[in-house]
Amino acid sequence: MRSIINGLGWSIIVGMLPLLAAAQTARRTTYCNPMDIDYKYNYEQLNDSISYRSGADPVIVNHKGSYFLFVTISGGYWHSNNLVDWSYIVPDKWPMEDMCAPAAMSVKDTLYLFQSTFEQRPIFYSLEPEKGKLKFYNRWLPALPKEVGPWDPALFYDEELNKWYMYWGSSNVFPMYGSELDKHKRLSYKGAYKPMLYLQPEEHGWERFGKDHTSSIKPFMEGAWMTKHNGKYYLQYGAPGTEYNVYANGTYVGDHPLGPFAYAPYNPVSYKPGGFVTGAGHGNTFQDVYGNYWNTGTPWIAVNWNFERRIAMFPAGFDADGQMFSNTRFGDLPHRLPTKKWTSKDELFTGWMLLSYKKPATASSVRDTFRIANVTDENPRTFWVAQQNKAGEWIAIDLQKEQDVKALQVNYTDYKSDIFDNDTARVYTQFKLFASRDGKQWDLITDLTREKKRDRPNAYVEFEKPVKARYIKYEHVYVASPNLAVSDIRVFGNGQGKPPATPSNVAAKRDTDVRNAFVSWKPVPGAVGYNILWGIDKNKLYQTYQIFADEPVTKEIRALSRGVSYYFAVEAFSENGVSGRSEVVMVK
């Protein structure tokens, strides 16, 4: 392919498609994780000259029919009417030190906001958050002992009881705490706070620290959230730590806002250890305008700093037995935005498959050892770097056969960046996308120079109509960083063939350490990857571990709890779709 492109000198023969034709999208109907927002540059490593964009610990609140998104150390928050088009707001009041893991809550016409702190800090409120107008509700919430917090707080109003509560905790020593709040004293603590729960990694395999739960480091519990459903109280928490692929959300369930709470045997609730986006912990649960539940979380990037992260949202809910779940199956592929209340947990998945995994790629230039092959390896921690950050640099991907391309995601990397000030006049993203059937004639399918300037480090582009193409080309226009670095260009759509066959010879065996199990199956010809599905009932396989077909077809699952039986199945996927689910096997 390189010889074809070089022979053309990259002079593009642009087709007759007008710029507002099929591929120029007027209205997005899908989204793709990580969420496509203008993540902010972090200042915490300024003195070490380490620059990176990040977002973590998200809270999305449905307030009077629209959505507000609060993210750690972002200098403000975002507003959306549809969960996909987010406008950044700098409010008229904000803590000098910024907000880390904020708590947010909507009650009637008022939105409440509170930051993580070990000091005295205010509770804010707003009647017009869309205008950035914040006021002090409690100018100085009384201080607690410094080792207690409240760090990673969550606010909760029980409408039925007409009572207010706060939950908090971020530690591998101290528990998660809870306290009633006194509305008549501007939400000051009412009575004594008390412990709600501790981690028990010796019982719950998923609470162990490290990659795939293999570290002996004592795990961390953080990210409290409370959801009331059908009279039950679901106290949620993030564990075992944000630094690895297994960051997850779990829940305890009780009959009263302050417990006692019982561990849910189906934990974790939201878990995504495999794929491009890994990590789903420390977020919140909310309902959209149609009544659908969602669970948000914090995927891990960690190129420049261990706490360099992004945010994600997954469809969630409660089944007929009250079991809470979050659907992370294909959680980093395009999903539809809801237009009604869904009835099936997989209903929002578009069926658009990954077309670009390890496909051949070429580039206008390559710096040092930052290989162009990195842009199709589905790993956000490897990346390509151009010789120069200048307009006209390009990447071309050969899909190796003509496909129906329906969407694309460009993921940038902050390689040796020098940006710490989120100046919108300087920090924005622009590129063009081209498609070709033969590598000779190219059609312009997306041009971000014709849109309002904004930063999109994880830019997701949905095409209004499928684009038939074998070759996809990214042409660079602008990023603010000194270096042009791209971790992955992910192409989505559908191939022309048949889905892979259903996996056979599926087996599962519990380890001598019953927190672990080994799952195996027979390789499926033509498969790009597999989803290992499991749960505590053959009809409740809510957990997913995605692996690619170039990995071994035996996988150790280390996220099980003692005293719980599990059911496992496997499905295969390719560019042409998803196989049927294998037979279900049980381990005691």
Secondary structure, 3 states (H helix, E strand, C coil): CHHHHHHHCCCCEECCCCCCCCCCCCCCCEECCCCCCCCEECCCCHHHCCCCEECCCCEEEEECCEEEEECCCCCCEEEECCCCCCEEECCCCCCCCCCCCCEEEEECCEEEEECCCCCCCCEEEEEEHHHCEEEEEECCCCCCCCCCCCCCCEEEEECCCCEEEEEECCECCCCEEEEEEEHHHCCEEEEEEEEEECCCCCCEHHHCCCHHHCCCCCCCEEEEEEEEECCEEEEEEEECCCCCCCCEEEEEEECCCCCCEEECCCCCCEECCCCCCCCCCCCCEEECCCCCEEEEECCECCCCCCCCECCEEEEEEECCCCCEEECCCCCCCCEECCCCCCCCCCCCECCCEECCCCCCEEECCCCCCCCHHHHHCCCCCCCEECCCCCCCCEEEEEEEEEEEEEEEEEEECCCCCCCCCCCCCCCCCEEEEEEECCCCEEEEEEEHHHCCCCCCCEEEEEEEEEEEEEEEEEEEEECCCCCCEEEEEEEEEECCCCCCCCCCCCEEEECCCCCCEEEECCCCCCCCEEEEEEECCCCCCCEEEEEECCCCCEEEECCCECCCCEEEEEEEEECCEECCCCCCEEEC
